[in-house]
Amino acid sequence: MENGKEAKDIHCSGQSFDMILIDKDIPIMNGIEATKKLRSMGIGSMIVAASPSSKEEEIREFMEAGLNDYKVKPFTFTMLSSIIDKIV
C-alpha cells in the first residue's frame, strides 16, 4: 500500500489481513488517521507502527488511535519475529 487511504479502501473492498504495518508519515491519510479509521470500521487486524520516531507523545497518540504495537525503525528480524509470534 502506498498511503493510509489506500489501506482503508482495501479493507472497504472486503479484503482482510492478519497484520498491518503502518508508518505515521505516509501520504494522503497519515498512519494515525488511517489507524483511527480502520478501528472505527471494526477492523480487528493487528496494527503495528513502524516509525523512526521514539518521542513518547507521538507513540502515545498513535497507540490511542488503536495500535497494537509500536516499533522504532529500522526493523530487525527479531522485532518482526516477535510481532508475528503474537499473531500465531
N, C-alpha and C positions, 0 to 999 in steps of 0.2 A: 504494500500500500504506500502511496506517495504522500497522503495527508490525512488529517483527522476526519474530514468529511467523507472521504472515501471509505474509511473504516466503518463509519456509521452507515453509509449507503449499502455496503456489502452485507451488513447484518440485516438491514431492512429488506434486502432481497431474499432473505431466508437462509443464507449461509451461516454457519456457526464454527467456532474454533475453540479448542481447549484452552489456548493461551494466546494473549495478545501482548506483544512487546510494543511499547509506545514511548515516544520522546516528548518532552514538554514543548520543544521548539520545532514543531512541524507546521507547514504552511496551511492556509485556509482556515482550519479549525485546530487550535493548538491541542496538545495532549491532555491538558486538564479539561478543556471544554469537551473534547471527544469522550473522555472517560465519564464525565457527568452525563453526557447524552446517552452513551451506551448503558449506563446503570439505570437511567430513567426509562429506558426501553425494556428493562428487565433482563438485560444480558448478564448472565452469571459466570461467564468465562473468567479465568484468572487473568487479570490485567497487571502487567509489570512495567514500570517505567524504567527506561534506560536513558539516563541523563548525565551530562558532565558535571552538573551542579551538586554540591553537598551542603548547600545552605539549608539550615533547618526549617526556615519559614517556607521555602519552596517545596521541600519534602512534605511538610505538614499540609500545605494547600493541595498538593497532588493526592496525598493519602485521604484527605477529607472528600475529595472528588469521587473516591471509590476504588482506589488502587488496592491490590492485594499485597504488592511488594514494590520496593524502590531500590534500584541498583545504580551505583555510580559507574559510568563508563571509565575505562574500557572494560567490556565484559571479558571474563575469563571462562575457561571451560568449567572450572569448579563452580563459579557463580551460576552459569547456565544449568549445570547438572543439578544444583540444589533447587532451582526453580522447577525443573522437570520432575524431580523426586516428589515435590508437593502435589503435582497433578496425578502422578501414578499412585 
